[in-house]
Amino acid sequence: MPKMNLSHFEAAILFALFSSVVLGVITKRTDEERLRYGVRCFAYFVAALIGLGWLMKLGHG
Amino acid sequence: MATNVKAQAEAPPARGWYGVVLLAWLVPGGGHFLLKRPGRGALLLASVAIMFLLGLMMRGAMFQPQTGDVLTTIIYCGGFLGDLASGLFYLLTVWLGYAQPDMAGHVHDYGTKFLVAAGLLNVLAMVDAYEIATGEKE
C-alpha cells in the first residue's frame, strides 16, 4: 500500500471536506439545503482551522 | 387501552430496521442504498471509504481495547469502537493484515485519527439510515 505524507493543513482540509459532506447528507431534508449546509460546515471548519492556527502562533510568540 | 394505542403509534413501522442498520454498519451508505437513496448512499460510502483509505495510507494504527485508568480506558476502548464502526473496512483491514502497529510521528497520528473519524462518520450514517427506516425522516 502506498504511503502518504500530508501536512497538518492538508490533513485538516481533507478531514473538513469529508466531514462536511457527511454532515450535509445526513442533516437536512432537501438537496439544496444539504448543499448549503455542507458548504457552510466546510467554511466553518476552515475558518476555525485558520483562526486556531493563528491563535497558537501568536500564543507561542 | 390508551397507553397501548399510544405505544403502537410510537412504535417503528413494520419495515424492520435491524437489517438496515446492520447493512449500514457493514457497508457505509449501504442502509441508504437499501432504502433507495442511492445518491446519498454513494456520498456517504465515498466519504467514509476515502477517509479510511487515507488513514491506512498515512499508516495510522488501529486501537486495541485496553483498560487501566479512566483516560486510558476511554481512549483505547473508544478508539476501538470508532475503528470497529467502519464495518467491513475495519474487518478486512484486520483480516488481511493491513492493520499497522502504533508508531511515533505526526503523520501516523493523523492517520489514526482519520481511521477513527471514518468510523464515527459511519455512525452518523447509521443513525440517519435508522431514522429513515423508522419513518422519522424522509
Backbone of each chain as ProteinMPNN parsed JSONL, in Angstrom:
{"seq_chain_A": "MPKMNLSHFEAAILFALFSSVVLGVITKRTDEERLRYGVRCFAYFVAALIGLGWLMKLGHG", "coords_chain_A": {"N_chain_A": [[0.851, -1.205, 0.0], [0.578, 2.206, -0.912], [2.445, 4.856, 0.649], [1.449, 7.79, 2.353], [2.174, 11.147, 2.823], [1.021, 13.779, 4.541], [0.673, 17.271, 5.17], [-0.146, 19.037, 8.217], [-2.06, 20.972, 7.617], [-3.099, 20.097, 5.128], [-4.157, 17.587, 5.878], [-6.09, 18.425, 7.7], [-7.778, 19.931, 6.062], [-8.763, 17.949, 4.328], [-10.052, 16.314, 6.184], [-12.005, 18.145, 7.028], [-13.423, 18.452, 4.645], [-14.562, 15.854, 4.058], [-15.983, 15.352, 6.393], [-17.798, 17.458, 6.276], [-19.264, 16.801, 4.006], [-20.583, 14.453, 4.878], [-22.014, 15.472, 7.078], [-23.654, 17.292, 5.766], [-25.148, 15.565, 4.134], [-26.604, 14.001, 5.947], [-28.13, 15.685, 7.573], [-30.052, 17.572, 6.579], [-33.173, 18.158, 4.714], [-33.792, 18.646, 2.026], [-32.107, 18.589, -1.194], [-30.905, 21.003, -1.877], [-30.766, 22.347, 0.581], [-29.048, 20.597, 1.859], [-26.702, 20.881, 0.382], [-26.078, 23.579, 0.846], [-25.737, 23.521, 3.648], [-23.605, 21.741, 3.9], [-21.557, 23.149, 2.569], [-21.445, 25.371, 4.232], [-20.645, 24.21, 6.666], [-18.115, 23.313, 5.904], [-16.851, 25.76, 5.415], [-16.893, 26.832, 8.019], [-15.26, 24.966, 9.326], [-12.798, 25.46, 8.034], [-12.412, 28.151, 8.666], [-12.192, 27.956, 11.462], [-9.913, 26.383, 11.601], [-7.914, 28.062, 10.477], [-8.148, 30.278, 12.17], [-7.608, 29.172, 14.757], [-5.064, 28.275, 14.247], [-3.632, 30.687, 13.869], [-4.044, 31.731, 16.414], [-2.595, 29.939, 18.014], [-0.058, 30.391, 16.983], [0.357, 33.093, 17.639], [0.131, 32.852, 20.379], [2.374, 31.403, 21.04], [4.302, 33.236, 20.533]], "CA_chain_A": [[0.0, 0.0, 0.0], [1.417, 3.414, -0.953], [2.459, 5.672, 1.869], [1.072, 9.167, 2.061], [2.602, 12.136, 3.815], [0.251, 15.012, 4.416], [0.931, 18.274, 6.208], [-1.29, 19.214, 9.126], [-3.083, 21.743, 6.919], [-3.748, 19.238, 4.121], [-4.966, 16.587, 6.575], [-7.252, 19.093, 8.3], [-8.699, 20.301, 4.975], [-9.443, 16.72, 3.877], [-10.978, 15.953, 7.265], [-13.133, 19.084, 6.963], [-14.2, 18.184, 3.436], [-15.38, 14.636, 4.148], [-16.946, 15.525, 7.499], [-18.857, 18.368, 5.819], [-20.124, 16.049, 3.084], [-21.462, 13.567, 5.655], [-22.95, 16.289, 7.859], [-24.647, 17.825, 4.844], [-26.028, 14.498, 3.624], [-27.498, 13.382, 6.943], [-28.895, 16.56, 8.456], [-31.144, 18.375, 6.014], [-34.242, 17.395, 4.058], [-33.763, 18.781, 0.561], [-30.734, 18.595, -1.724], [-30.375, 22.366, -1.826], [-30.398, 22.601, 1.986], [-27.87, 19.765, 2.162], [-25.528, 21.503, -0.255], [-25.775, 24.809, 1.585], [-25.243, 23.18, 4.979], [-22.273, 21.152, 3.736], [-20.611, 24.232, 2.247], [-21.296, 26.213, 5.421], [-19.819, 23.446, 7.616], [-16.727, 23.323, 5.427], [-16.32, 27.113, 5.651], [-16.654, 26.965, 9.462], [-14.072, 24.164, 9.648], [-11.598, 26.146, 7.54], [-12.247, 29.37, 9.47], [-11.686, 27.541, 12.776], [-8.543, 25.901, 11.393], [-7.018, 29.205, 10.297], [-8.211, 31.087, 13.398], [-6.884, 28.5, 15.841], [-3.656, 28.257, 13.852], [-3.072, 31.993, 14.203], [-4.067, 31.878, 17.887], [-1.459, 29.184, 18.563], [1.183, 31.077, 16.58], [0.511, 34.296, 18.454], [0.324, 32.42, 21.772], [3.762, 30.963, 21.222], [5.181, 34.393, 20.412]], "C_chain_A": [[0.886, 1.255, 0.0], [1.335, 4.212, 0.344], [2.171, 7.116, 1.503], [1.551, 10.068, 3.189], [1.821, 13.418, 3.586], [0.702, 15.978, 5.495], [-0.311, 18.37, 7.091], [-2.428, 19.937, 8.405], [-3.845, 20.873, 5.915], [-4.659, 18.204, 4.789], [-6.239, 17.222, 7.136], [-8.269, 19.485, 7.233], [-9.471, 19.069, 4.488], [-10.456, 16.248, 4.921], [-12.224, 16.837, 7.199], [-14.036, 18.763, 5.78], [-15.123, 16.974, 3.617], [-16.383, 14.714, 5.294], [-18.104, 16.405, 7.043], [-19.815, 17.652, 4.876], [-21.106, 15.191, 3.885], [-22.471, 14.383, 6.453], [-24.04, 16.873, 6.971], [-25.646, 16.765, 4.419], [-27.04, 14.062, 4.684], [-28.405, 14.362, 7.675], [-30.131, 17.191, 7.825], [-32.094, 17.526, 5.172], [-34.27, 17.543, 2.539], [-32.313, 18.885, 0.093], [-30.112, 19.987, -1.635], [-29.933, 22.71, -0.401], [-29.136, 21.824, 2.366], [-26.604, 20.402, 1.612], [-25.114, 22.752, 0.523], [-25.156, 24.492, 2.939], [-23.834, 22.595, 4.9], [-21.223, 22.218, 3.465], [-20.367, 25.098, 3.48], [-20.421, 25.519, 6.47], [-18.353, 23.491, 7.205], [-16.087, 24.694, 5.68], [-16.018, 27.316, 7.135], [-15.407, 26.188, 9.877], [-12.8, 24.924, 9.271], [-11.345, 27.41, 8.357], [-11.676, 29.021, 10.85], [-10.234, 27.095, 12.673], [-7.566, 27.07, 11.311], [-6.982, 30.062, 11.568], [-7.415, 30.465, 14.534], [-5.388, 28.423, 15.539], [-2.973, 29.568, 14.211], [-3.011, 32.193, 15.72], [-2.872, 31.156, 18.507], [-0.136, 29.862, 18.218], [1.425, 32.312, 17.446], [0.762, 33.941, 19.916], [1.745, 31.972, 22.051], [4.746, 32.119, 21.118], [6.203, 34.271, 19.289]], "O_chain_A": [[1.819, 1.365, 0.795], [0.312, 4.237, 1.028], [2.605, 7.6, 0.457], [1.347, 9.772, 4.367], [1.956, 14.06, 2.544], [1.069, 15.568, 6.596], [-1.377, 17.853, 6.755], [-3.598, 19.581, 8.55], [-5.074, 20.906, 5.857], [-5.78, 17.968, 4.339], [-7.322, 16.642, 7.061], [-9.475, 19.388, 7.457], [-10.679, 19.135, 4.262], [-11.567, 15.837, 4.586], [-13.35, 16.349, 7.298], [-15.261, 18.796, 5.895], [-16.323, 17.062, 3.36], [-17.499, 14.206, 5.184], [-19.258, 16.138, 7.378], [-21.027, 17.863, 4.933], [-22.307, 15.195, 3.615], [-23.65, 14.034, 6.505], [-25.204, 16.944, 7.365], [-26.847, 17.026, 4.349], [-28.196, 13.784, 4.364], [-29.354, 13.939, 8.335], [-31.158, 17.325, 8.49], [-31.857, 16.339, 4.947], [-34.732, 16.639, 1.843], [-31.415, 19.219, 0.866], [-28.922, 20.122, -1.348], [-28.866, 23.288, -0.196], [-28.276, 22.322, 3.093], [-25.573, 20.457, 2.283], [-23.935, 22.947, 0.819], [-24.171, 25.113, 3.337], [-22.976, 22.91, 5.724], [-20.139, 22.201, 4.048], [-19.238, 25.509, 3.748], [-19.564, 26.151, 7.088], [-17.466, 23.681, 8.036], [-14.935, 24.782, 6.103], [-14.995, 27.909, 7.478], [-14.598, 26.671, 10.669], [-11.858, 25.026, 10.058], [-10.203, 27.711, 8.703], [-10.783, 29.708, 11.346], [-9.422, 27.391, 13.549], [-6.531, 27.079, 11.977], [-5.917, 30.515, 11.989], [-6.637, 31.148, 15.199], [-4.554, 28.494, 16.442], [-1.882, 29.576, 14.782], [-2.047, 32.754, 16.242], [-2.216, 31.682, 19.406], [0.785, 29.909, 19.033], [2.536, 32.549, 17.922], [1.508, 34.631, 20.611], [2.258, 32.14, 23.157], [5.89, 32.006, 21.56], [7.005, 35.182, 19.082]]}, "seq_chain_B": "MATNVKAQAEAPPARGWYGVVLLAWLVPGGGHFLLKRPGRGALLLASVAIMFLLGLMMRGAMFQPQTGDVLTTIIYCGGFLGDLASGLFYLLTVWLGYAQPDMAGHVHDYGTKFLVAAGLLNVLAMVDAYEIATGEKE", "coords_chain_B": {"N_chain_B": [[-55.577, 0.915, 27.827], [-55.557, 3.295, 26.278], [-52.888, 3.758, 26.578], [-51.779, 1.599, 25.209], [-52.571, 2.17, 22.594], [-51.147, 4.533, 22.182], [-48.546, 3.598, 22.432], [-48.457, 1.888, 20.253], [-48.675, 3.732, 18.236], [-46.297, 5.08, 18.502], [-44.468, 3.166, 17.938], [-41.955, 1.747, 15.741], [-42.508, 1.541, 12.177], [-43.733, -1.358, 10.312], [-41.652, -2.218, 8.66], [-38.556, -3.699, 9.019], [-35.899, -2.405, 10.895], [-33.551, -3.422, 11.706], [-32.01, -4.906, 9.856], [-31.381, -2.884, 8.078], [-29.791, -1.157, 9.625], [-27.728, -2.891, 10.29], [-26.656, -3.45, 7.748], [-25.914, -0.857, 7.097], [-23.891, -0.502, 8.907], [-22.015, -2.492, 8.153], [-21.45, -1.902, 5.424], [-20.615, 1.231, 4.63], [-23.085, 3.641, 3.975], [-24.66, 1.694, 2.929], [-27.141, 1.18, 4.087], [-28.621, 3.329, 3.156], [-28.61, 2.779, 0.445], [-30.15, 0.463, 0.479], [-32.547, 1.529, 1.292], [-33.307, 2.846, -0.908], [-32.018, 5.291, -1.508], [-29.873, 6.137, -3.348], [-28.083, 8.179, -4.169], [-27.382, 9.642, -1.869], [-26.383, 7.55, -0.395], [-24.147, 6.861, -1.936], [-22.546, 9.13, -1.632], [-22.024, 9.008, 1.121], [-20.719, 6.538, 1.282], [-18.448, 7.065, -0.319], [-17.218, 9.157, 1.132], [-16.644, 7.997, 3.689], [-15.118, 5.782, 2.888], [-12.914, 6.943, 1.509], [-11.806, 8.469, 3.548], [-11.1, 6.465, 5.359], [-9.25, 4.997, 3.791], [-7.286, 6.966, 3.375], [-6.421, 7.202, 6.0], [-5.3, 4.652, 6.38], [-3.257, 4.777, 4.458], [-1.682, 6.724, 5.528], [-0.506, 5.303, 7.399], [-1.845, 4.884, 9.82], [-2.715, 3.734, 13.13], [-4.585, 0.922, 14.376], [-6.81, 0.897, 17.083], [-6.543, -1.069, 20.041], [-8.635, -2.57, 22.451], [-8.082, -1.441, 25.739], [-7.758, -1.456, 29.26], [-7.48, 0.458, 32.286], [-6.431, 3.268, 33.884], [-8.953, 5.883, 33.947], [-8.724, 7.59, 31.695], [-7.124, 6.117, 29.903], [-8.81, 3.929, 29.439], [-11.006, 5.209, 28.228], [-9.829, 6.318, 25.925], [-8.652, 4.094, 24.562], [-10.651, 2.048, 24.467], [-12.758, 3.546, 23.398], [-11.556, 4.39, 21.02], [-11.198, 1.919, 19.795], [-13.882, 1.157, 19.403], [-14.626, 3.188, 17.665], [-12.984, 2.594, 15.455], [-14.019, 0.072, 14.833], [-16.544, 0.742, 13.991], [-16.375, 1.288, 11.324], [-17.059, -0.923, 9.951], [-17.047, -3.316, 7.371], [-14.691, -2.359, 6.237], [-12.938, -2.074, 8.406], [-12.908, -4.748, 9.331], [-11.886, -6.161, 7.095], [-9.398, -4.946, 6.867], [-8.115, -5.775, 9.221], [-8.283, -8.569, 8.972], [-6.874, -9.026, 6.586], [-4.4, -8.237, 7.273], [-3.508, -5.568, 7.183], [-3.498, -3.845, 9.268], [-1.763, -1.483, 11.161], [1.06, -1.302, 13.373], [1.275, 0.817, 16.284], [2.969, 3.787, 15.755], [5.526, 6.262, 16.324], [5.18, 9.665, 15.337], [3.96, 12.442, 13.481], [2.405, 12.201, 11.137], [1.519, 9.543, 11.189], [-0.051, 9.752, 13.389], [-2.086, 11.503, 12.512], [-3.202, 9.745, 10.681], [-4.21, 7.713, 12.338], [-6.226, 9.134, 13.594], [-7.838, 9.741, 11.402], [-8.763, 7.183, 10.75], [-10.38, 6.552, 12.963], [-12.18, 8.672, 12.796], [-13.449, 8.126, 10.382], [-14.96, 5.889, 11.082], [-16.643, 7.085, 12.981], [-18.067, 8.877, 11.415], [-19.449, 7.033, 9.961], [-21.111, 6.059, 11.945], [-22.849, 8.218, 12.223], [-24.065, 8.047, 9.723], [-25.34, 5.592, 10.032], [-27.212, 6.189, 12.006], [-28.789, 8.0, 10.611], [-29.784, 6.312, 8.605], [-31.278, 4.598, 10.201], [-33.234, 6.382, 11.154], [-34.545, 6.995, 8.79], [-35.502, 4.471, 8.11], [-37.304, 3.971, 10.157], [-39.197, 5.823, 9.699], [-39.031, 8.324, 10.816], [-37.832, 10.226, 9.415], [-37.584, 11.499, 6.078]], "CA_chain_B": [[-56.026, 0.92, 26.432], [-54.998, 4.482, 25.636], [-51.426, 3.593, 26.567], [-51.45, 0.677, 24.124], [-52.728, 2.878, 21.32], [-50.044, 5.476, 22.074], [-47.322, 2.809, 22.198], [-48.478, 1.412, 18.867], [-48.442, 4.867, 17.357], [-44.888, 5.468, 18.576], [-43.606, 2.057, 17.526], [-41.495, 1.85, 14.368], [-43.346, 0.837, 11.225], [-43.476, -2.794, 10.191], [-40.379, -2.469, 7.996], [-37.527, -3.922, 10.032], [-34.748, -1.508, 10.787], [-32.323, -4.122, 12.119], [-31.228, -5.221, 8.66], [-30.885, -1.629, 7.503], [-28.687, -0.664, 10.458], [-26.619, -3.846, 10.147], [-26.018, -3.204, 6.447], [-25.283, 0.47, 7.161], [-22.614, -0.667, 9.637], [-21.065, -3.292, 7.37], [-21.073, -1.144, 4.219], [-21.045, 2.626, 4.807], [-24.036, 4.059, 2.937], [-25.441, 0.535, 2.489], [-28.521, 1.354, 4.552], [-29.287, 4.265, 2.251], [-28.855, 2.06, -0.813], [-31.267, -0.451, 0.717], [-33.759, 2.332, 1.415], [-33.494, 3.515, -2.204], [-31.438, 6.646, -1.539], [-28.529, 5.8, -3.847], [-27.195, 9.338, -4.244], [-26.857, 9.92, -0.531], [-25.57, 6.388, -0.023], [-22.863, 6.932, -2.634], [-21.737, 10.182, -0.998], [-21.565, 8.503, 2.42], [-19.729, 5.487, 1.018], [-17.205, 7.679, -0.802], [-16.576, 9.927, 2.209], [-16.087, 7.104, 4.705], [-14.077, 4.943, 2.283], [-11.704, 7.738, 1.228], [-11.195, 8.832, 4.825], [-10.48, 5.252, 5.905], [-8.067, 4.686, 2.985], [-6.256, 7.952, 3.701], [-5.881, 6.81, 7.314], [-4.406, 3.495, 6.191], [-2.073, 5.192, 3.694], [-0.828, 7.5, 6.429], [-0.011, 4.309, 8.367], [-2.496, 5.045, 11.125], [-2.814, 2.49, 13.913], [-5.907, 0.512, 14.877], [-6.829, 0.8, 18.551], [-6.926, -2.317, 20.708], [-9.223, -2.176, 23.747], [-7.232, -1.572, 26.937], [-8.325, -0.817, 30.449], [-6.489, 0.93, 33.248], [-7.071, 4.466, 34.439], [-10.143, 6.282, 33.18], [-8.345, 8.154, 30.4], [-6.679, 5.005, 29.041], [-9.995, 3.157, 29.055], [-11.812, 5.985, 27.277], [-9.117, 6.485, 24.642], [-8.424, 2.846, 23.817], [-11.926, 1.371, 24.17], [-13.479, 4.426, 22.476], [-10.888, 4.308, 19.722], [-11.518, 0.61, 19.206], [-15.268, 1.205, 18.916], [-14.609, 4.066, 16.483], [-12.428, 1.806, 14.332], [-14.957, -1.022, 14.528], [-17.741, 1.295, 13.349], [-16.204, 1.345, 9.865], [-17.665, -2.137, 9.39], [-16.212, -4.22, 6.564], [-13.35, -1.782, 6.035], [-12.123, -2.456, 9.568], [-12.746, -6.207, 9.393], [-10.966, -6.578, 6.026], [-8.049, -4.455, 7.196], [-7.52, -6.64, 10.255], [-8.155, -9.943, 8.451], [-5.856, -9.095, 5.54], [-3.09, -7.886, 7.836], [-3.078, -4.2, 6.89], [-3.502, -3.037, 10.497], [-0.401, -1.071, 11.454], [1.373, -1.067, 14.782], [1.333, 2.238, 16.644], [4.321, 4.324, 15.561], [5.669, 7.683, 16.629], [5.227, 10.515, 14.139], [2.707, 13.185, 13.372], [1.564, 11.702, 10.03], [0.848, 8.334, 11.688], [-1.086, 10.2, 14.326], [-3.229, 11.96, 11.693], [-3.82, 8.547, 10.097], [-5.009, 7.058, 13.391], [-7.448, 9.941, 13.793], [-8.679, 9.565, 10.213], [-9.42, 5.871, 10.83], [-11.464, 6.65, 13.945], [-13.187, 9.616, 12.3], [-14.24, 7.431, 9.347], [-15.953, 5.081, 11.802], [-17.642, 7.947, 13.624], [-18.951, 9.369, 10.35], [-20.359, 5.93, 9.62], [-22.146, 6.008, 12.993], [-23.86, 9.223, 11.836], [-24.812, 7.495, 8.58], [-26.212, 4.526, 10.549], [-28.342, 6.833, 12.695], [-29.649, 8.553, 9.564], [-30.488, 5.183, 7.971], [-32.283, 4.142, 11.178], [-34.343, 7.339, 11.174], [-35.312, 6.843, 7.539], [-36.191, 3.176, 8.141], [-38.425, 4.003, 11.11], [-40.172, 6.817, 9.25], [-38.859, 9.615, 11.492], [-37.244, 11.153, 8.456], [-37.843, 11.03, 4.711]], "C_chain_B": [[-55.412, 2.09, 25.672], [-53.481, 4.368, 25.538], [-50.995, 2.688, 25.427], [-51.518, 1.364, 22.76], [-51.552, 3.819, 21.107], [-48.733, 4.741, 21.743], [-47.271, 2.303, 20.764], [-48.177, 2.54, 17.891], [-46.972, 5.242, 17.341], [-43.952, 4.378, 18.067], [-43.161, 2.243, 16.078], [-42.427, 1.11, 13.431], [-42.878, -0.604, 11.021], [-42.135, -3.112, 9.538], [-39.273, -2.595, 9.044], [-36.332, -3.015, 9.833], [-33.448, -2.209, 11.134], [-31.407, -4.383, 10.918], [-30.608, -3.983, 8.052], [-29.667, -1.134, 8.281], [-27.474, -1.596, 10.345], [-25.877, -3.624, 8.826], [-25.306, -1.853, 6.439], [-23.968, 0.397, 7.918], [-21.587, -1.389, 8.753], [-20.544, -2.526, 6.15], [-21.535, 0.296, 4.409], [-21.925, 3.084, 3.641], [-24.936, 2.929, 2.472], [-26.899, 0.622, 2.909], [-29.295, 2.269, 3.63], [-29.559, 3.615, 0.89], [-30.077, 1.155, -0.666], [-32.596, 0.303, 0.779], [-34.009, 3.185, 0.164], [-33.15, 5.006, -2.155], [-30.012, 6.519, -2.082], [-27.568, 6.981, -3.893], [-26.547, 9.617, -2.899], [-25.968, 8.779, -0.066], [-24.193, 6.448, -0.66], [-21.961, 7.988, -2.002], [-21.184, 9.704, 0.345], [-20.482, 7.449, 2.226], [-18.394, 6.098, 0.604], [-16.481, 8.4, 0.334], [-15.905, 9.009, 3.217], [-14.935, 6.284, 4.12], [-12.799, 5.734, 2.053], [-11.006, 8.101, 2.538], [-10.468, 7.628, 5.439], [-9.195, 4.922, 5.137], [-6.938, 5.68, 3.243], [-5.606, 7.617, 5.039], [-4.916, 5.638, 7.191], [-3.122, 3.913, 5.474], [-1.154, 6.083, 4.509], [-0.263, 6.613, 7.537], [-0.566, 4.556, 9.769], [-2.648, 3.695, 11.809], [-4.268, 2.203, 14.281], [-5.818, 0.377, 16.402], [-7.183, -0.617, 18.984], [-7.506, -1.94, 22.062], [-8.262, -2.444, 24.902], [-7.935, -0.909, 28.094], [-7.186, -0.464, 31.399], [-7.106, 2.118, 33.946], [-8.166, 4.929, 33.472], [-9.769, 6.763, 31.775], [-7.911, 7.063, 29.414], [-7.882, 4.225, 28.528], [-10.807, 3.898, 28.002], [-11.13, 6.044, 25.912], [-9.057, 5.161, 23.872], [-9.723, 2.109, 23.501], [-12.754, 2.219, 23.196], [-12.881, 4.378, 21.085], [-11.182, 2.996, 19.022], [-12.937, 0.612, 18.639], [-15.371, 2.08, 17.662], [-14.076, 3.341, 15.263], [-13.43, 0.752, 13.859], [-16.173, -0.521, 13.752], [-17.593, 1.429, 11.84], [-16.682, 0.078, 9.181], [-16.68, -2.99, 8.616], [-14.809, -3.672, 6.333], [-12.429, -2.195, 7.184], [-11.852, -3.961, 9.555], [-11.759, -6.685, 8.328], [-9.533, -6.143, 6.335], [-7.371, -5.368, 8.205], [-7.286, -8.044, 9.691], [-7.033, -10.064, 7.42], [-4.482, -8.609, 6.006], [-2.595, -6.492, 7.512], [-3.067, -3.311, 8.134], [-2.053, -2.754, 10.889], [-0.17, -1.03, 12.963], [1.465, 0.434, 15.041], [2.774, 2.726, 16.537], [4.343, 5.801, 15.914], [5.723, 8.475, 15.329], [3.894, 11.19, 13.923], [1.82, 12.665, 12.251], [0.822, 10.428, 10.457], [-0.31, 8.708, 12.625], [-2.314, 10.72, 13.57], [-3.975, 10.74, 11.135], [-4.701, 7.832, 11.106], [-6.32, 7.807, 13.608], [-8.384, 9.813, 12.592], [-9.439, 8.238, 10.28], [-10.6, 5.921, 11.807], [-12.572, 7.559, 13.421], [-14.053, 8.974, 11.212], [-15.326, 6.58, 10.009], [-17.04, 5.941, 12.424], [-18.591, 8.556, 12.588], [-19.932, 8.274, 9.942], [-21.445, 5.751, 10.688], [-23.257, 7.01, 12.666], [-24.719, 8.708, 10.678], [-25.772, 6.4, 9.048], [-27.435, 5.121, 11.242], [-29.325, 7.394, 11.67], [-30.457, 7.44, 8.894], [-31.578, 4.646, 8.906], [-33.502, 5.07, 11.16], [-35.194, 7.254, 9.91], [-36.137, 5.552, 7.596], [-37.398, 3.189, 9.076], [-39.443, 5.072, 10.758], [-40.069, 8.147, 9.98], [-38.364, 10.674, 10.526], [-37.543, 10.607, 7.066], [-36.574, 10.535, 4.055]], "O_chain_B": [[-54.837, 1.929, 24.596], [-52.867, 4.809, 24.567], [-49.996, 2.946, 24.757], [-50.659, 1.173, 21.899], [-51.013, 3.908, 20.003], [-47.937, 5.181, 20.914], [-46.214, 2.281, 20.133], [-47.522, 2.345, 16.867], [-46.444, 5.668, 16.313], [-42.779, 4.638, 17.796], [-43.89, 2.823, 15.273], [-43.076, 0.148, 13.841], [-41.809, -1.012, 11.476], [-41.54, -4.152, 9.819], [-39.082, -1.694, 9.861], [-35.82, -2.879, 8.722], [-32.366, -1.674, 10.894], [-30.205, -4.119, 10.959], [-29.473, -4.005, 7.574], [-28.654, -0.746, 7.699], [-26.333, -1.136, 10.309], [-24.647, -3.609, 8.782], [-24.233, -1.712, 5.852], [-23.033, 1.14, 7.618], [-20.443, -0.951, 8.625], [-19.342, -2.509, 5.884], [-22.736, 0.562, 4.354], [-21.558, 2.935, 2.475], [-25.875, 3.158, 1.709], [-27.789, 0.189, 2.177], [-30.469, 2.035, 3.346], [-30.591, 3.861, 0.264], [-30.925, 1.083, -1.556], [-33.636, -0.215, 0.371], [-34.813, 4.117, 0.181], [-33.874, 5.854, -2.678], [-29.05, 6.767, -1.356], [-26.368, 6.81, -3.679], [-25.334, 9.802, -2.798], [-24.938, 8.997, 0.571], [-23.19, 6.132, -0.02], [-20.758, 7.775, -1.852], [-20.024, 9.958, 0.673], [-19.459, 7.461, 2.91], [-17.34, 5.705, 1.105], [-15.266, 8.266, 0.479], [-14.741, 9.206, 3.566], [-13.902, 6.108, 4.767], [-11.711, 5.251, 2.367], [-9.78, 8.05, 2.635], [-9.365, 7.759, 5.969], [-8.172, 4.606, 5.744], [-5.772, 5.293, 3.322], [-4.39, 7.734, 5.195], [-3.853, 5.626, 7.812], [-2.032, 3.465, 5.83], [0.035, 6.185, 4.207], [0.368, 7.092, 8.479], [0.149, 4.45, 10.765], [-2.703, 2.652, 11.157], [-5.07, 3.118, 14.472], [-4.862, -0.191, 16.93], [-8.019, -1.277, 18.366], [-6.949, -1.09, 22.757], [-7.703, -3.534, 25.023], [-8.631, 0.091, 27.918], [-6.087, -1.014, 31.32], [-8.181, 2.006, 34.536], [-8.284, 4.439, 32.349], [-10.412, 6.394, 30.792], [-8.285, 7.087, 28.242], [-7.969, 3.899, 27.344], [-11.245, 3.311, 27.013], [-11.767, 5.846, 24.877], [-9.37, 5.111, 22.682], [-9.889, 1.598, 22.394], [-13.378, 1.683, 22.28], [-13.603, 4.33, 20.089], [-11.39, 2.96, 17.809], [-13.169, 0.129, 17.531], [-16.102, 1.761, 16.724], [-14.633, 3.45, 14.17], [-13.655, 0.569, 12.663], [-16.76, -1.256, 12.959], [-18.58, 1.661, 11.143], [-16.707, 0.013, 7.952], [-15.617, -3.348, 9.122], [-13.848, -4.437, 6.244], [-11.291, -2.61, 6.965], [-10.717, -4.398, 9.742], [-10.895, -7.515, 8.612], [-8.581, -6.884, 6.09], [-6.193, -5.697, 8.063], [-6.228, -8.637, 9.902], [-6.327, -11.071, 7.379], [-3.527, -8.575, 5.23], [-1.391, -6.242, 7.557], [-2.669, -2.149, 8.059], [-1.223, -3.662, 10.943], [-1.09, -0.756, 13.734], [1.704, 1.22, 14.123], [3.682, 2.159, 17.145], [3.332, 6.498, 15.821], [6.258, 7.994, 14.329], [2.836, 10.603, 14.148], [0.597, 12.681, 12.388], [-0.352, 10.249, 10.133], [-1.368, 8.078, 12.644], [-3.448, 10.416, 13.94], [-5.205, 10.702, 11.119], [-5.805, 7.395, 10.778], [-7.378, 7.203, 13.782], [-9.603, 9.78, 12.762], [-10.613, 8.171, 9.914], [-11.678, 5.401, 11.519], [-13.756, 7.26, 13.578], [-15.25, 9.246, 11.13], [-16.469, 6.554, 9.552], [-18.216, 5.579, 12.402], [-19.78, 8.728, 12.857], [-21.089, 8.545, 9.62], [-22.563, 5.341, 10.377], [-24.442, 6.708, 12.808], [-25.934, 8.904, 10.655], [-26.883, 6.283, 8.531], [-28.551, 4.625, 11.087], [-30.54, 7.28, 11.835], [-31.653, 7.592, 8.644], [-32.667, 4.286, 8.458], [-34.646, 4.614, 11.152], [-36.413, 7.421, 9.958], [-37.3, 5.525, 7.193], [-38.392, 2.507, 8.826], [-40.451, 5.214, 11.45], [-40.92, 9.016, 9.794], [-38.466, 11.872, 10.791], [-37.734, 9.403, 6.891], [-36.603, 10.103, 2.903]]}, "name": "protein", "num_of_chains": 2, "seq": "MPKMNLSHFEAAILFALFSSVVLGVITKRTDEERLRYGVRCFAYFVAALIGLGWLMKLGHGMATNVKAQAEAPPARGWYGVVLLAWLVPGGGHFLLKRPGRGALLLASVAIMFLLGLMMRGAMFQPQTGDVLTTIIYCGGFLGDLASGLFYLLTVWLGYAQPDMAGHVHDYGTKFLVAAGLLNVLAMVDAYEIATGEKE"}
